[in-house]
Structures are given as structure tokens and as C-alpha cells.
Amino acid sequence: MSPDLRVNIAGVEFENPIMTASGCCGYGEELATVFPLAKLGALVTKSITLNPRLGHPPPRTAETASGMLNAIGLANVGVDRFITEKIPFLEKQKTKIIVNVAGARLAEYVEVCRRLADVERVDMVEVNISCPNVDEGGMEFGSDPTLTEKSIAAVKSVFPRPVIAKLSPNVTSITEIAMAAQQGGADAFSVINSLVGTTIDVDTWQPRLTNNKGGLTGPAIKPVALAMVNAVYEKCRLPIIGIGGIACASDAVEFFLCGATAIQIGTSLFVEPDLPVKMIRGLKEYLKKKKQGSIRDLIGKVRKY
Ligand SMILES: Cc1cc2nc3c(=O)[nH]c(=O)nc-3n(C[C@H](O)[C@H](O)[C@H](O)COP(=O)(O)O)c2cc1C
């Protein structure tokens, strides 16, 4: 019998635990030319804000050792165009749809979620309280426990389906923020967003990003992400979606063992857009080799010294 890859997060059933990470495949249209999106457990959209945003001027990405920096600046079409122009495409995809939401002010998060509440096709929202790339990118909401609790509670009051809090690694204690999000009524966590970093051109002495700094992602951040997933798993009782540098099935397995129920693939999609499909095969082979019937049998099973 084929191993069972299904997982359940906050009552939502996913065919498999593989999701795209926000900002790494827009609204899914291009990725759908590579493989049917039905192969994914869920598609997570780019952060959606109240008004359209152009983001920062280029250069806004730069390659680094085992990763990349980006300072896109939350470029997106805004919630109204998202609903009229992108939802009709997403409605046809046989996968779960998670809309990532960002804002400058709490009222903006709330208004975006209020408008998404009526769109039944949106299965969950993922609240980006962790964007390091814009001054008003919500990181203040994700680095102060009181604001975290307040913002999650406010979103919960207008959005009737499950709410995921996407946590920032750029904090002193990620578990303190996770506990605050749980207190605010979050249904799940996404762990982690990018780490603040920069890179300098030594000829011009200028940063290689017009925003001067950006978010570090890719394989370089995987060990940080794993430690944070495990810390949140041990402290909190909500399901975790693990994110950070996942580039193959065995990377994903590490996240499940550390406590993730599902994973997201970001930077690696730029290198290998069909990675989700390969990963489904890889996870099934791994489960067979380890004589495990279900991916759920791995969650949190790390054997610590
Ligand atoms: C180009 C780029 C754009 C991103 N945009 C967003 C975004 O709009 N909202 C968000 O919550 N995270 C965004 N992220 C962060 C990713 O969703 C993910 O948390 C991070 O990249 C770590 O995963 P990875 O190492 O697999 O890329 C972005 C990442 C990249 C590389």
C-alpha cells in the first residue's frame, strides 16, 4: 500500500504536507505551467496588502552562499484585484489555497481579511507578522508579544476559517511570540520567515539591494529554522508548518521529525520548480524504506540526546 501523506491542520485536510512558500510563486499561474497545482498540499500566495504595491526598485534580490537575499518590498496586486483577477484562476485549482496577508497597520490586516472572509475558496489565511524587508512590513507585530496577540485576535474576529501566524526568526524568543499568537487564537504557526541580512558591493561600497538590507533564505537558514520549529513544537500545542531552506525530501523529513506537520518550499522553487512533485515521490520512498505507514508517524519523533 502507498504510504499516506495526508495531514490535517486545524480541521483542514491536505492531500500531502507540501506547500509553496509565500512570495516564491506569486499567485500560482506560472507554476501551473510546470505541474498541475493539484499535486500540492496547498498553494500559499504572495503577501496581499490592502492597496497594490510595486515594491522596492531593483536590484531587489542577490545571491549569497547557500542562499539568497531579497527585498521585494511586498509587491502585490492588492486585495481587490487579487479577488477579481487571481481568485478565478485559483478557484479552478484542486488544491488548498492559503492567502498570505500583510499590512502596515493592524486595521489594514483586518480589512484585507474581512474582504477575504467572503471568498469561500480561501481555505486559510497566513498572517505575515514577520516581513523584514519593508519598514511597515508587520515585523513590529511579530516581535512584540502584546501586539502579536492583539493582531491575531483582530484577524480571528473577522476571518471565519483557520488563521496561521507566520513567525519571524528575528526575535529574542520565538516561543514567547508563538505563545502570544496562540493566546490570540491562532490555529497554526508557519516557522520561519527570512532572517535579516545584507551584502555589499566592494567596488561601489554600496549594498547590493536598493533597500540596503533584505531577508536571507535558502539552504543557509535550514539549521536555524529546524531549531526554531523544534522549540515551538516543544512549547506550544498548535500544528506547525516548517519553512526554511528545504531543497529535497530528506530536508523535509528533518522538519517533520522536529515537529512540523507540513512544510513549505520557497527559494528552492527558483532552482527546481518541479521540486514539490519530486518531493512527493521522495517522501513515499522514505516512508517505505523506514516501514512507516503515514507521514504523521514522523511528526516530533526526533530522538534527542
Ligand atoms: C523572493 C522572496 C519573496 C518572499 N515574499 C514573501 C512574502 O511576500 N510574504 C511572506 O510571508 N514571506 C515571503 N518570503 C519568505 C518565504 O515565504 C519563506 O518564509 C522564506 O523564503 C524561507 O523559506 P525558503 O528558505 O524555503 O525560501 C519571500 C521569500 C523570497 C525568497
The ligand as a Gaussian input file, in Angstrom:
#p B3LYP/6-31G(d) Opt

LIG

0 1
 C       11.722000      36.304000      -3.256000
 C       11.026000      36.023000      -1.949000
 C        9.837000      36.695000      -1.650000
 C        9.172000      36.431000      -0.445000
 N        7.997000      37.082000      -0.177000
 C        7.311000      36.799000       0.952000
 C        6.063000      37.396000       1.220000
 O        5.526000      38.172000       0.431000
 N        5.439000      37.085000       2.396000
 C        5.968000      36.197000       3.303000
 O        5.345000      35.936000       4.337000
 N        7.154000      35.599000       3.064000
 C        7.841000      35.874000       1.920000
 N        9.041000      35.250000       1.681000
 C        9.588000      34.308000       2.674000
 C        9.258000      32.863000       2.317000
 O        7.869000      32.644000       2.283000
 C        9.934000      31.881000       3.308000
 O        9.432000      32.116000       4.611000
 C       11.435000      32.046000       3.304000
 O       11.896000      32.259000       1.999000
 C       12.155000      30.826000       3.888000
 O       11.945000      29.683000       3.095000
 P       12.995000      29.175000       1.967000
 O       14.349000      29.126000       2.628000
 O       12.488000      27.838000       1.533000
 O       12.970000      30.179000       0.885000
 C        9.722000      35.501000       0.472000
 C       10.909000      34.823000       0.161000
 C       11.553000      35.063000      -1.042000
 C       12.827000      34.311000      -1.359000

